[in-house]
Amino acid sequence: MNPYRIQSPAIISFSGGRTSGYMLYHILDAYDGKLPSDVVVAFANTGKERSETLDFVNDCSGYWGVPINWLEYKQSGNSRQYDNFVQVDYESASRHGEPFDAVIVKKNYMPQPTMRFCTVTLKIEVMRDFCKSTLGWANWTNIVGLRADEGHRVKRMHINAKKSPWDSVAPMFDAGVTEDDVFAFWREQPFDLQLQSHEGNCDLCFLKSSQKISRILRKNPELAQWWIEKEEQIGHPFRIDRPKYKHLLEGVLSQQEFNFGIFDDETTCDSNACTD
């Protein structure tokens, strides 16, 4: 059985990275280039995705002729359930962290590695609300881009899905696809995500290691400003186990490397909505 032929109704959770792009291509291929009407693609934009990520999502839609639903968190202000999102498109999508900022203001505290409400609120719940209120589904299949070399995340995915109205599946895991396969695929395509692997989609995600963030800031120091402003606004850092974003930027601008020792503060996001 072809793992890319999906039990419907189903939503393809497209993170905007190479892995989920690979998955989308092969699902399309399994249906001869056209998805069934009850298999839809959705991209949840937090406003902190890199511009290259937004370009890539738009390119996937254009090159492959597949509609992609662009979604963003927005508190509705009414009492209706499953209504805290809006549909946008490539041109109108937030590019300055507006959805992420709205969640932080609402909660008045920061997401942290042990409490990643950013992914839950901005991605998982947004897609849930879209499926329930717009598509009218009570139950569905959630398709996520987890590879065969990410078995621990697939296991966590199945544990989390027991509490949800959807069944999560990872066709790339079932097909035995690895990261090397993904990179080999994109080398043969007429377009690609214009980011290096360490850069990721969320520009300076607090789950990235200090070393990765400093490396990104050496190339794009302007990315730090939003994160600095949030830490100053709330009066608390995203991480208590390392320097604030302000100090990371100062180290980069002064051409000094922080000595973080052998401790690696990289944190893996096990959420099934934040995969690349």
C-alpha positions in Angstrom: 0.0 0.0 0.0 1.3 3.5 -0.9 1.9 5.3 2.4 1.2 8.6 0.6 -2.4 7.7 -0.2 -4.2 9.2 2.7 -7.3 8.1 4.6 -9.6 11.1 4.3 -10.8 13.5 5.4 -7.3 14.7 6.0 -5.2 17.8 6.5 -1.6 18.0 5.4 0.2 20.0 8.0 2.8 21.9 5.9 5.4 23.6 8.1 7.1 25.3 5.2 10.3 23.3 5.3 12.0 20.9 2.9 10.8 17.8 4.7 7.1 18.7 4.6 7.6 20.0 1.0 9.0 16.6 0.1 6.0 14.9 1.8 3.5 17.2 0.0 5.1 16.4 -3.4 4.8 12.7 -2.9 1.3 12.8 -1.7 0.4 14.8 -4.8 2.2 12.2 -6.9 0.2 9.4 -5.3 -3.0 11.1 -6.5 -1.6 11.9 -10.0 -1.1 15.6 -9.2 -4.5 16.5 -7.8 -5.6 16.0 -4.3 -9.1 14.7 -3.4 -11.5 17.4 -2.3 -11.4 16.2 1.3 -7.6 16.2 1.5 -6.4 19.8 2.1 -3.1 21.5 2.8 -2.6 24.1 5.5 0.3 26.3 6.5 0.0 28.0 9.9 2.0 31.3 9.9 3.2 32.6 13.3 4.6 35.8 11.8 8.1 34.8 12.8 8.8 32.5 9.8 11.6 33.7 7.6 10.6 35.5 4.4 12.4 32.6 2.6 9.9 30.2 4.2 6.9 32.2 2.9 8.5 32.3 -0.5 9.0 28.6 -0.4 5.4 27.8 0.6 4.2 30.1 -2.3 6.5 28.4 -4.7 5.3 24.9 -3.8 1.7 26.0 -4.4 2.6 27.6 -7.8 5.0 25.0 -9.2 2.8 22.1 -8.2 -0.6 23.7 -8.7 -1.8 22.8 -5.3 -4.0 25.1 -3.1 -2.5 25.8 0.3 -4.6 27.3 3.0 -2.6 30.1 4.8 -3.8 30.4 8.4 -2.9 32.7 11.3 -3.9 32.9 15.0 -6.3 35.8 15.8 -8.4 36.0 18.9 -12.0 36.3 17.7 -13.4 38.2 20.7 -16.6 36.2 20.6 -17.8 33.2 22.5 -17.9 30.8 19.6 -15.6 27.8 19.8 -12.9 27.1 17.2 -12.9 30.6 15.8 -9.5 32.0 16.8 -7.9 32.2 13.4 -8.1 34.0 10.1 -7.3 32.9 6.6 -4.6 35.0 4.8 -2.5 34.5 1.7 1.1 35.1 0.6 0.6 38.8 0.2 -1.3 39.5 3.4 0.5 37.1 5.7 2.0 38.6 8.8 5.8 39.2 8.6 6.5 41.0 11.8 5.5 38.5 14.5 1.9 39.8 14.9 0.2 36.5 15.7 3.0 35.4 18.1 2.9 38.9 19.7 -0.8 38.6 20.2 -0.5 35.3 22.1 2.3 36.7 24.4 0.2 39.8 25.2 -2.8 37.7 25.9 -1.0 35.4 28.3 1.4 38.0 29.6 4.3 35.5 29.9 6.8 33.8 27.6 6.7 30.4 26.0 9.6 28.3 27.3 11.1 24.9 26.4 8.9 23.2 29.0 5.8 25.2 28.1 5.7 25.7 24.3 2.3 27.3 24.0 3.5 29.1 20.9 3.4 25.9 18.8 0.2 24.8 20.5 -1.7 28.0 20.1 -0.3 29.3 16.8 -0.2 26.1 14.9 -2.0 23.0 16.4 -5.1 24.9 17.7 -5.3 27.0 14.6 -5.4 24.0 12.3 -7.9 22.3 14.6 -10.1 25.3 14.5 -9.9 25.5 10.7 -10.8 21.8 10.4 -13.8 22.1 12.7 -15.2 25.5 11.8 -14.3 26.0 8.1 -14.2 22.4 6.9 -16.9 21.1 9.3 -15.0 18.0 10.3 -15.6 16.2 13.6 -12.6 13.8 13.1 -9.8 13.7 10.5 -6.4 12.4 9.7 -3.5 14.8 10.4 -0.5 14.3 8.0 2.8 15.4 9.4 6.3 15.5 7.9 8.3 13.2 10.2 11.0 11.0 8.7 12.3 7.5 9.3 15.2 9.0 11.2 12.9 10.8 13.7 11.3 7.7 15.3 11.2 9.3 18.8 9.1 12.2 17.5 6.8 9.8 15.7 6.3 7.9 19.0 5.5 11.2 20.8 3.1 12.1 18.0 1.0 9.0 18.5 0.9 9.6 22.3 -0.3 13.1 21.9 -2.9 12.2 19.2 -4.8 10.0 21.7 -6.2 13.2 23.2 -7.2 14.7 19.9 -10.0 14.5 17.4 -7.6 13.5 14.7 -5.4 10.5 14.0 -1.8 11.5 13.1 0.2 9.7 10.5 3.7 10.2 9.2 3.9 8.7 5.6 7.6 9.6 5.3 8.4 7.5 8.4 6.4 4.6 6.9 8.2 5.0 3.6 11.6 4.9 5.2 12.6 8.4 4.1 15.6 10.0 5.7 17.1 13.5 5.8 19.6 12.5 3.0 16.7 11.5 0.8 15.1 14.8 1.3 18.2 16.8 0.4 18.8 14.6 -2.6 15.2 15.3 -3.8 15.6 19.1 -3.5 18.8 19.1 -5.4 16.9 17.9 -8.5 14.0 20.4 -8.2 13.8 23.8 -10.1 13.3 25.6 -6.8 14.3 25.2 -3.2 14.0 26.7 0.3 16.7 29.4 0.3 17.8 28.7 3.9 20.6 26.6 5.4 19.6 23.7 7.6 20.7 25.5 10.8 18.5 28.5 10.1 15.1 26.8 10.2 11.7 28.4 9.6 11.1 30.3 12.9 13.9 32.9 12.6 15.4 32.8 16.2 13.3 30.2 17.9 14.2 29.9 21.5 14.6 26.1 21.1 17.6 26.7 18.9 21.0 26.5 20.6 22.9 29.7 21.6 25.5 28.8 19.0 23.0 28.5 16.2 21.3 31.8 17.2 24.7 33.6 17.3 25.6 32.1 13.9 22.3 33.4 12.4 22.8 36.8 14.0 26.2 37.2 12.4 24.4 37.1 9.1 21.1 38.8 10.0 21.5 40.9 13.3 18.2 42.7 12.6 16.4 39.5 13.5 17.1 39.9 17.2 15.0 43.1 17.6 11.6 41.4 18.0 12.9 38.9 20.5 14.7 41.6 22.5 11.5 43.7 22.6 9.4 40.7 23.9 11.9 40.0 26.7 11.9 43.6 27.7 8.1 44.0 27.4 7.3 41.0 29.6 10.3 41.4 31.9 11.3 37.8 31.6 13.6 35.9 29.1 12.5 33.1 26.9 15.2 31.0 28.5 16.6 31.2 32.0 19.5 28.9 31.3 21.4 31.2 28.9 21.9 34.9 28.0 19.0 37.0 26.8 18.7 37.8 23.1 20.1 41.3 23.8 23.3 39.9 25.2 23.6 37.3 22.4 23.3 40.1 19.9 25.9 42.2 21.8 28.3 39.3 21.7 27.9 39.0 18.0 28.2 42.7 17.3 31.4 43.0 19.3 32.7 40.0 17.4 33.1 38.0 20.6 32.1 34.4 20.9 30.3 33.4 24.1 32.0 30.4 25.8 29.1 28.1 26.4 31.3 25.2 27.4 30.3 21.7 26.4 26.6 22.3 27.3 24.4 22.2 24.3 21.1 24.1 24.9 19.5 23.0 21.7 16.0 21.7 22.4 14.0 19.5 20.0 10.4 20.5 19.5 8.4 17.2 19.7 5.3 18.9 18.5 3.8 17.4 15.3 3.2 20.9 13.9 6.7 22.2 14.0 8.8 19.7 12.2 11.5 21.3 10.0 
